[in-house]
Amino acid sequence: MTQWEESSTARVLPPARPRKLAKVPFVELADGRLQGVVSSGSDVERVYVSAIAAGDYAFACGTNNNRPCGGARGSFCNHILALLGEAVLQYGGERVARYLRVDTGEQEPTAQQLGAAMRAARPPAADGKAVRPQVFSRFLRHLAYLELAPSNAPLPELHWFPPTRAVA
């Protein structure tokens, strides 16, 4: 066993490339979809919660207070495309393609290639009312950690497993 397998901490993968957080402050591959929060281009107090499901690429986009996105009518809106672009920066194109089950035939596909391949499949619009509260809640939880003072002490809510060591 390696040292990280014996500890009670999780390994964190560094981003594929640095990214700016102003436009897309939160992006994750979780719950069988690419999901995140995208800032509005017109109102600094509005954010959009966007998601693309793995497999069928069903997409949802709307504001944090459950108003649907006006641009996501029948196809991916600019918020979803921005989310996809930031996901490729954060995780790398190959990992995003593998998670969403997109076959682009490329080794390291770009966000544009992934978007084109998914749009070609004519993905359905998903009901975002179930997705938006979950994603926005996760985003707010991550923001709360930014307010904590830097420390090496474990956070109880992130310490899922007891700090036991493997017995040889």
N, CA and C of each residue as an Amber inpcrd file, in Angstrom:
protein
   504
   0.8310000  -1.1810000   0.0000000   0.0000000   0.0000000   0.0000000
   0.8770000   1.2460000   0.0000000   0.4220000   2.2730000  -0.7190000
   1.1610000   3.5260000  -0.7130000   0.7360000   4.3520000   0.4840000
   1.5020000   5.3920000   0.7710000   1.2390000   6.1960000   1.9600000
  -0.1420000   6.8450000   1.9220000  -0.5770000   7.3340000   0.7480000
  -1.8780000   8.0120000   0.7090000  -3.0290000   7.0370000   0.9190000
  -2.8330000   5.7490000   0.6020000  -3.8800000   4.7690000   0.8250000
  -4.0360000   4.4370000   2.3030000  -3.0110000   4.6880000   3.1010000
  -3.0600000   4.3940000   4.5200000  -3.5350000   5.5840000   5.3430000
  -3.6600000   6.7440000   4.7320000  -4.0590000   7.9270000   5.4960000
  -5.5620000   8.1360000   5.3970000  -6.0680000   9.0450000   6.1740000
  -7.5000000   9.3350000   6.1600000  -7.7950000  10.5840000   5.3330000
  -6.8770000  10.9590000   4.4990000  -7.1050000  12.1110000   3.6300000
  -7.2250000  11.6430000   2.1900000  -7.9140000  12.4260000   1.3930000
  -8.1060000  12.0800000  -0.0160000  -7.0880000  12.8160000  -0.8680000
  -6.6730000  12.1650000  -1.9250000  -5.7610000  12.7720000  -2.8650000
  -6.5210000  13.8000000  -3.7060000  -5.9550000  14.9530000  -3.9190000
  -6.5700000  15.9960000  -4.7310000  -5.7540000  16.1370000  -5.9980000
  -6.4300000  16.0430000  -7.1290000  -5.7380000  16.1830000  -8.4050000
  -5.6080000  17.6620000  -8.7420000  -4.4490000  18.0890000  -9.1740000
  -4.3000000  19.4960000  -9.5650000  -5.0560000  19.7530000 -10.8560000
  -5.4730000  21.0030000 -11.0990000  -6.1720000  21.3040000 -12.3440000
  -5.2680000  21.0270000 -13.5460000  -5.8930000  20.6720000 -14.6620000
  -5.1370000  20.4290000 -15.8890000  -4.4170000  21.7010000 -16.3140000
  -5.1120000  22.8360000 -16.2390000  -4.5350000  24.1440000 -16.5400000
  -5.1900000  25.1580000 -15.6040000  -4.4820000  26.2220000 -15.2650000
  -5.0890000  27.2470000 -14.4070000  -6.3020000  27.8570000 -15.0860000
  -7.2850000  28.2380000 -14.2800000  -8.4620000  28.8720000 -14.8460000
  -8.8870000  30.0520000 -13.9770000  -9.6180000  30.9780000 -14.5850000
 -10.1210000  32.1410000 -13.8640000 -11.4950000  31.8010000 -13.3020000
 -11.7410000  32.2170000 -12.0820000 -12.9790000  31.8520000 -11.4080000
 -14.0950000  32.8750000 -11.5620000 -13.8580000  33.9980000 -12.2130000
 -14.8640000  35.0530000 -12.2960000 -16.0880000  34.6190000 -13.1000000
 -15.8900000  33.9840000 -14.2270000 -17.0120000  33.6000000 -15.0840000
 -17.6740000  32.3040000 -14.6200000 -16.8670000  31.3020000 -14.2690000
 -17.3950000  30.0090000 -13.8040000 -16.7210000  29.6950000 -12.4740000
 -17.3220000  30.1520000 -11.3680000 -16.6750000  29.9490000 -10.0670000
 -16.7300000  28.5170000  -9.5390000 -17.6080000  27.6940000 -10.0990000
 -17.7660000  26.3360000  -9.5700000 -18.0590000  25.3840000 -10.7190000
 -17.2490000  24.3540000 -10.8460000 -17.4620000  23.3190000 -11.8560000
 -17.0490000  21.9860000 -11.2560000 -17.8580000  20.9520000 -11.4950000
 -17.5190000  19.6290000 -10.9810000 -18.1240000  18.5430000 -11.8540000
 -17.4880000  17.3960000 -11.8170000 -18.0100000  16.1850000 -12.4300000
 -18.5510000  15.3530000 -11.2730000 -19.8700000  15.3440000 -11.1180000
 -20.4730000  14.6550000  -9.9760000 -21.9030000  14.2670000 -10.3010000
 -22.3930000  13.2700000  -9.6010000 -23.7880000  12.8340000  -9.7310000
 -24.1660000  12.4570000 -11.1600000 -23.2110000  11.9620000 -11.9320000
 -23.4890000  11.5390000 -13.2950000 -23.6660000  12.6770000 -14.2790000
 -23.0980000  13.8270000 -13.9560000 -23.2140000  14.9650000 -14.8680000
 -22.0740000  15.9510000 -14.6440000 -21.8690000  16.7820000 -15.6390000
 -21.0230000  17.9630000 -15.5110000 -21.9470000  19.0470000 -14.9990000
 -21.5850000  19.6850000 -13.9050000 -22.4750000  20.6860000 -13.3120000
 -21.6650000  21.8100000 -12.7120000 -22.3050000  22.9620000 -12.5990000
 -21.5990000  24.0840000 -12.0110000 -22.4070000  25.3490000 -12.0020000
 -21.7440000  26.4170000 -11.5770000 -22.3480000  27.7410000 -11.4570000
 -21.6080000  28.6780000 -12.4020000 -22.3790000  29.4440000 -13.1920000
 -21.8320000  30.3630000 -14.1790000 -22.3750000  31.7510000 -13.8830000
 -21.4950000  32.7370000 -13.8510000 -21.9150000  34.1140000 -13.6000000
 -22.6880000  34.6600000 -14.7910000 -23.6590000  35.5140000 -14.4960000
 -24.4210000  36.1720000 -15.5480000 -23.5560000  37.2270000 -16.2160000
 -23.7270000  37.3860000 -17.5020000 -22.9900000  38.4230000 -18.2120000
 -23.6210000  39.7940000 -18.0710000 -24.8850000  39.8410000 -17.6590000
 -25.5910000  41.1200000 -17.6170000 -25.8800000  41.6320000 -16.2120000
 -25.9140000  40.7650000 -15.2100000 -26.2700000  41.1670000 -13.8500000
 -25.2750000  40.5300000 -12.8740000 -24.5290000  41.3600000 -12.1520000
 -23.4990000  40.8330000 -11.2510000 -24.0860000  40.0470000 -10.0800000
 -25.3600000  40.2330000  -9.7910000 -25.9800000  39.5250000  -8.6720000
 -26.6830000  38.2410000  -9.1000000 -26.6230000  37.8900000 -10.3750000
 -27.3080000  36.7000000 -10.8750000 -26.2850000  35.6590000 -11.3040000
 -26.5600000  34.4280000 -10.9450000 -25.7550000  33.3060000 -11.4230000
 -26.6890000  32.2620000 -12.0200000 -26.1290000  31.4660000 -12.9010000
 -26.8700000  30.3780000 -13.5320000 -26.2880000  29.0540000 -13.0860000
 -27.1580000  28.1090000 -12.8380000 -26.7520000  26.7570000 -12.4890000
 -26.9780000  25.9180000 -13.7420000 -25.8950000  25.3290000 -14.2520000
 -25.9540000  24.5880000 -15.5050000 -25.4840000  23.1600000 -15.3010000
 -26.0260000  22.2430000 -16.1270000 -25.6390000  20.8370000 -16.0100000
 -25.8230000  20.1300000 -17.3440000 -24.9580000  19.1390000 -17.5840000
 -25.0620000  18.2460000 -18.7360000 -24.9520000  16.8220000 -18.1980000
 -25.9480000  15.9880000 -18.4870000 -25.9410000  14.5990000 -18.0070000
 -25.0180000  13.7420000 -18.8580000 -24.3790000  12.8000000 -18.2260000
 -23.5260000  11.8470000 -18.9350000 -24.4060000  10.8950000 -19.7380000
 -23.9450000  10.5420000 -20.9180000 -24.6540000   9.5640000 -21.7370000
 -25.5920000  10.1690000 -22.7500000 -26.7030000  10.7480000 -22.2880000
 -27.6730000  11.3260000 -23.2300000 -27.4970000  12.8300000 -23.4080000
 -26.6240000  13.4390000 -22.6180000 -26.2870000  14.8710000 -22.6870000
 -27.4860000  15.7840000 -22.4210000 -28.4750000  15.2850000 -21.6890000
 -29.6100000  16.1280000 -21.3160000 -29.0650000  17.3210000 -20.5510000
 -29.5170000  18.5070000 -20.8920000 -28.9540000  19.7220000 -20.3220000
 -30.0220000  20.5250000 -19.5880000 -29.5510000  21.2720000 -18.6050000
 -30.4280000  22.1520000 -17.8360000 -29.6490000  23.4100000 -17.4880000
 -30.3260000  24.5320000 -17.5170000 -29.7110000  25.7950000 -17.1350000
 -30.7980000  26.7270000 -16.6320000 -30.5190000  27.3800000 -15.5360000
 -31.4540000  28.3370000 -14.9680000 -30.7940000  29.0990000 -13.8420000
 -31.4600000  30.1320000 -13.3780000 -30.8870000  30.9500000 -12.3130000
 -30.9550000  30.2180000 -10.9900000 -30.2240000  30.7350000 -10.0170000
 -30.2080000  30.1230000  -8.6980000 -31.5670000  30.1940000  -8.0090000
 -32.4750000  31.0590000  -8.4820000 -33.8180000  31.1000000  -7.8930000
 -34.8500000  30.4700000  -8.8360000 -34.4190000  29.4670000  -9.6020000
 -35.2620000  28.5900000 -10.4210000 -35.9760000  29.2510000 -11.5950000
 -35.3950000  30.2850000 -12.1490000 -35.9230000  30.8340000 -13.3960000
 -35.1510000  30.2010000 -14.5420000 -35.8600000  29.7220000 -15.5680000
 -35.1560000  29.0650000 -16.6710000 -34.2960000  30.0460000 -17.4700000
 -33.2510000  29.5290000 -18.0560000 -32.3560000  30.3240000 -18.8980000
 -33.0530000  30.5800000 -20.2350000 -33.0380000  31.8030000 -20.6750000
 -33.6630000  32.1430000 -21.9450000 -32.9040000  31.6310000 -23.1500000
 -31.6160000  31.3570000 -23.0030000 -30.8150000  30.9000000 -24.1260000
 -30.7980000  29.4000000 -24.3190000 -31.2930000  28.6400000 -23.3510000
 -31.2420000  27.1700000 -23.4260000 -32.5540000  26.6190000 -23.9760000
 -32.9330000  27.0770000 -25.1180000 -34.1720000  26.5970000 -25.7370000
 -33.8270000  25.7130000 -26.9290000 -33.7730000  24.4270000 -26.6960000
 -33.5100000  23.4740000 -27.7640000 -32.0500000  23.1060000 -27.9700000
 -31.1300000  23.8440000 -27.3890000 -29.7090000  23.5440000 -27.5440000
 -28.9410000  24.1560000 -26.3770000 -27.6480000  23.8840000 -26.3590000
 -26.8080000  24.4090000 -25.2910000 -26.7570000  25.9320000 -25.3560000
 -26.9120000  26.5760000 -24.2180000 -26.7940000  28.0320000 -24.1290000
 -25.3290000  28.4080000 -23.8820000 -25.0630000  29.7000000 -23.8390000
 -23.6960000  30.1740000 -23.5970000 -23.1940000  29.7950000 -22.2090000
 -24.0980000  29.6950000 -21.2290000 -23.6950000  29.3060000 -19.8730000
 -23.1690000  27.8700000 -19.8700000 -23.8610000  26.9850000 -20.5720000
 -23.4410000  25.5830000 -20.6330000 -22.1210000  25.4610000 -21.3830000
 -21.9630000  26.2240000 -22.4600000 -20.7060000  26.1830000 -23.2140000
 -19.5520000  26.7280000 -22.3760000 -19.8060000  27.7680000 -21.5740000
 -18.7710000  28.2990000 -20.6810000 -18.4070000  27.2610000 -19.6190000
 -19.4050000  26.5780000 -19.0860000 -19.1690000  25.5180000 -18.1000000
 -18.3240000  24.4050000 -18.7050000 -18.6400000  24.0070000 -19.9150000
 -17.8790000  22.9600000 -20.6010000 -16.4320000  23.3940000 -20.8230000
 -16.2420000  24.6450000 -21.2300000 -14.8880000  25.1590000 -21.4320000
 -14.0630000  25.1570000 -20.1630000 -14.6610000  25.5660000 -19.0600000
 -13.9480000  25.5790000 -17.7790000 -13.6980000  24.1670000 -17.2640000
 -14.6180000  23.2500000 -17.5490000 -14.4120000  21.8630000 -17.1330000
 -13.2020000  21.2730000 -17.8460000 -13.0320000  21.6070000 -19.1270000
 -11.8770000  21.1210000 -19.8720000 -10.5960000  21.7150000 -19.2960000
 -10.6360000  22.9860000 -18.8940000  -9.4670000  23.5820000 -18.2470000
  -9.1700000  22.9140000 -16.9120000 -10.2210000  22.6510000 -16.1290000
 -10.0520000  22.0930000 -14.7890000  -9.6230000  20.6290000 -14.8180000
 -10.2940000  19.8200000 -15.6460000 -10.0850000  18.3780000 -15.6100000
  -9.3530000  17.8080000 -16.8230000  -9.2610000  18.5720000 -17.8950000
  -8.6880000  18.0690000 -19.1400000  -9.7820000  17.4880000 -20.0260000
  -9.6320000  17.6590000 -21.3290000 -10.6510000  17.2270000 -22.2760000
 -10.9100000  15.7340000 -22.2670000  -9.8620000  14.9480000 -22.1190000
 -10.0170000  13.4910000 -22.1300000 -10.8580000  13.0110000 -20.9460000
 -10.6050000  13.5700000 -19.7750000 -11.3520000  13.1540000 -18.5850000
 -12.8210000  13.5790000 -18.6750000 -13.0780000  14.7860000 -19.1790000
 -14.4590000  15.2540000 -19.3380000 -15.1850000  14.3820000 -20.3590000
 -14.5320000  14.0790000 -21.4800000 -15.1390000  13.2330000 -22.5090000
 -15.4520000  11.8400000 -21.9630000 -14.5350000  11.2840000 -21.2040000
 -14.7360000   9.9520000 -20.6220000 -15.9030000   9.9730000 -19.6270000
 -15.9690000  11.0100000 -18.7950000 -17.0350000  11.0870000 -17.7840000
 -18.4050000  11.2580000 -18.4340000 -18.4830000  12.1180000 -19.4470000
 -19.7670000  12.3640000 -20.1060000 -20.0850000  11.3200000 -21.1740000
 -19.1220000  10.4220000 -21.4490000 -19.2600000   9.3790000 -22.4620000
 -19.4690000   9.9800000 -23.8620000 -18.5480000  10.8670000 -24.2130000
 -18.5530000  11.5060000 -25.5310000 -17.4100000  10.9120000 -26.3350000
 -17.7140000  10.4140000 -27.5220000 -16.6840000   9.8600000 -28.3940000
 -16.3650000  10.8920000 -29.4680000 -15.2140000  11.5310000 -29.3430000
 -14.8020000  12.5150000 -30.3370000 -13.7190000  11.9640000 -31.2450000
 -13.1570000  10.8100000 -30.8970000 -12.0770000  10.2320000 -31.6840000
 -10.7510000  10.9370000 -31.4760000 -10.7260000  11.9220000 -30.6160000
  -9.5050000  12.6830000 -30.3440000  -8.8780000  12.1860000 -29.0470000
  -7.5650000  12.3070000 -28.9510000  -6.8790000  11.9670000 -27.7170000
  -7.2310000  12.9690000 -26.6200000  -7.0840000  14.2400000 -26.9170000
  -7.3710000  15.3040000 -25.9440000  -8.3200000  16.3000000 -26.6220000
  -9.6270000  16.0230000 -26.5840000 -10.5640000  16.8930000 -27.2850000
 -10.6700000  18.2740000 -26.6250000 -10.9820000  19.2560000 -27.4420000
 -11.1990000  20.6040000 -26.9380000 -12.6480000  20.7360000 -26.4950000
 -12.9490000  21.8230000 -25.8140000 -14.3280000  22.0840000 -25.3970000
 -15.2300000  22.2360000 -26.6140000 -14.7200000  22.8500000 -27.6770000
 -15.5120000  23.0290000 -28.8930000 -15.8370000  21.6740000 -29.5250000
 -14.8770000  20.7600000 -29.5490000 -15.1220000  19.4290000 -30.1110000
 -16.1320000  18.6520000 -29.2700000 -16.0140000  18.7580000 -27.9640000
 -16.9700000  18.0750000 -27.0860000 -18.3720000  18.6460000 -27.2740000
 -18.4700000  19.9750000 -27.3060000 -19.7700000  20.6150000 -27.4970000
 -20.4030000  20.2320000 -28.8180000 -19.6150000  20.2130000 -29.8880000
 -20.1430000  19.8500000 -31.2060000 -20.6200000  18.4020000 -31.2310000
 -19.8530000  17.4920000 -30.6380000 -20.2400000  16.0820000 -30.6120000
 -21.5310000  15.8820000 -29.8190000 -21.6760000  16.5820000 -28.7040000
 -22.8960000  16.4340000 -27.9010000 -24.0960000  17.0820000 -28.5820000
 -23.9060000  18.2510000 -29.2030000 -25.0210000  18.9060000 -29.9020000
 -25.4860000  18.0780000 -31.0980000 -24.5650000  17.3690000 -31.7550000
 -24.9260000  16.5220000 -32.8970000 -25.8690000  15.3920000 -32.4780000
 -25.8190000  14.9850000 -31.2150000 -26.6990000  13.9320000 -30.7050000
 -28.0900000  14.4570000 -30.3770000 -28.3190000  15.7450000 -30.5810000
 -29.6030000  16.4000000 -30.2820000 -30.0870000  16.0710000 -28.8630000
 -29.3580000  16.5600000 -27.8700000 -29.7110000  16.2320000 -26.4800000
 -31.0250000  16.8830000 -26.0610000 -31.7610000  16.2080000 -25.2000000
 -33.0160000  16.7780000 -24.7060000 -32.7630000  17.7720000 -23.5770000
 -33.6910000  18.6740000 -23.4060000 -33.6440000  19.5700000 -22.2460000
 -34.1200000  18.7700000 -21.0330000 -33.4380000  18.9320000 -19.9380000
 -33.8000000  18.2240000 -18.7060000 -34.5760000  19.1720000 -17.7940000
 -35.2870000  18.5890000 -16.8570000 -35.9750000  19.3990000 -15.8580000
 -34.9400000  19.8610000 -14.8400000 -34.5920000  21.1280000 -14.9020000
 -33.5610000  21.6600000 -14.0370000 -34.0080000  21.9470000 -12.6260000
 -35.3090000  21.8840000 -12.3520000 -35.7990000  22.2220000 -11.0170000
 -35.2810000  21.2650000  -9.9510000 -34.9730000  20.0400000 -10.3270000
 -34.4240000  19.0910000  -9.3560000 -32.9130000  19.2500000  -9.2190000
 -32.2550000  19.6510000 -10.3030000 -30.8000000  19.7550000 -10.3250000
 -30.3060000  21.0420000  -9.6860000 -30.9330000  22.1600000 -10.0060000
 -30.4170000  23.4710000  -9.5830000 -30.2370000  23.6160000  -8.0740000
 -31.2070000  23.2470000  -7.2530000 -30.9800000  23.4160000  -5.8020000
 -29.8080000  22.5950000  -5.2740000 -29.6320000  21.3670000  -5.7800000
 -28.5390000  20.5250000  -5.3190000 -27.1840000  21.1330000  -5.6790000
 -27.0470000  21.5750000  -6.9240000 -25.7730000  22.1170000  -7.3880000
 -25.4760000  23.4320000  -6.6830000 -26.4750000  24.3030000  -6.5580000
 -26.2450000  25.5850000  -5.9110000 -25.9060000  25.4050000  -4.4400000
 -26.5230000  24.4440000  -3.7900000 -26.2100000  24.1550000  -2.3900000
 -24.7630000  23.6900000  -2.2430000 -24.2950000  22.8390000  -3.1630000
 -22.8980000  22.3830000  -3.1220000 -21.9480000  23.5490000  -3.3330000
 -22.3190000  24.4630000  -4.2300000 -21.5130000  25.6560000  -4.4840000
 -21.4100000  26.5100000  -3.2200000 -22.5240000  26.7530000  -2.5460000
 -22.5020000  27.5550000  -1.3230000 -21.6760000  26.8820000  -0.2350000
 -21.7180000  25.5760000  -0.1900000 -20.9200000  24.8340000   0.7990000
 -19.4260000  25.0200000   0.5300000 -19.0440000  24.9840000  -0.7440000
 -17.6400000  25.2090000  -1.0940000 -17.2210000  26.6350000  -0.7620000
 -18.1080000  27.5970000  -0.9590000 -17.7880000  28.9840000  -0.6170000
 -17.5370000  29.1460000   0.8730000 -18.2800000  28.4080000   1.6770000
 -18.1020000  28.5020000   3.1340000 -16.6920000  28.1050000   3.5420000
 -16.0890000  27.1530000   2.8410000 -14.7240000  26.7330000   3.1820000
 -13.7040000  27.8230000   2.8720000 -14.0110000  28.6890000   1.9230000
 -13.0980000  29.7810000   1.5960000 -13.0200000  30.8260000   2.7120000
 -14.0440000  30.8800000   3.5430000 -14.0750000  31.8470000   4.6360000
 -13.3030000  31.3780000   5.8630000 -12.9030000  30.1200000   5.8820000
 -12.1590000  29.5980000   7.0280000 -10.7120000  30.0680000   6.9780000
 -10.1470000  30.2790000   8.1370000  -8.7350000  30.6510000   8.2130000
  -7.8770000  29.4600000   7.7810000  -6.7660000  29.7200000   7.0970000
  -5.8960000  28.6090000   6.6820000  -5.4060000  27.8190000   7.8930000
  -5.4740000  26.5060000   7.7750000  -5.0730000  25.6490000   8.8840000
  -4.7370000  24.2620000   8.3570000  -3.8690000  23.5760000   9.0540000
  -3.5560000  22.1960000   8.7080000  -4.3840000  21.2190000   9.5300000
  -5.1860000  21.7260000  10.4340000  -6.0210000  20.8630000  11.2660000
  -7.1500000  20.2790000  10.4180000  -7.5520000  19.0490000  10.6910000
  -8.6320000  18.4420000   9.9050000  -9.9770000  19.1200000  10.1840000
 -10.8090000  19.1840000   9.1510000 -12.1730000  19.6850000   9.3030000
 -13.0670000  18.4880000   9.6130000 -13.8270000  18.5220000  10.6990000
 -14.6320000  17.3530000  11.0820000 -15.5680000  16.8760000   9.9770000
 -16.1960000  17.7880000   9.2430000 -17.1430000  17.3560000   8.2120000
 -16.4590000  16.7880000   6.9720000 -15.1570000  16.9890000   6.8420000
 -14.4110000  16.4030000   5.7330000 -13.5920000  15.1930000   6.1600000
 -13.6840000  14.8350000   7.3990000 -12.9190000  13.7210000   7.9470000
 -13.8540000  12.5050000   8.0170000 -14.0860000  11.8640000   6.8820000
 -15.0940000  10.8250000   6.7800000 -14.6940000   9.5160000   7.4390000
 -13.4250000   9.2070000   7.4190000 -12.9890000   7.9160000   7.9380000
 -12.0980000   8.1240000   9.1640000 -12.1590000   7.2120000  10.1000000
 -11.3100000   7.3660000  11.2890000  -9.8330000   7.2730000  10.9020000
  -8.9760000   7.9840000  11.6240000  -7.5560000   8.0150000  11.2830000
  -6.8100000   6.7690000  11.7430000  -7.2660000   5.6150000  11.3220000
  -6.5950000   4.3690000  11.6950000  -5.5500000   4.0330000  10.6450000
  -4.6030000   3.2950000  11.0420000  -3.5340000   2.8540000  10.1400000
  -3.7380000   1.3890000   9.8070000  -3.3030000   1.0110000   8.6400000
  -3.3940000  -0.3830000   8.2170000  -2.4670000  -1.2280000   9.0850000
  -2.9310000  -2.3710000   9.4590000  -2.1400000  -3.2850000  10.2750000
  -1.4940000  -4.2900000   9.3440000  -0.1740000  -4.4330000   9.4700000
   0.5380000  -5.3710000   8.5860000   0.5410000  -6.7590000   9.1470000
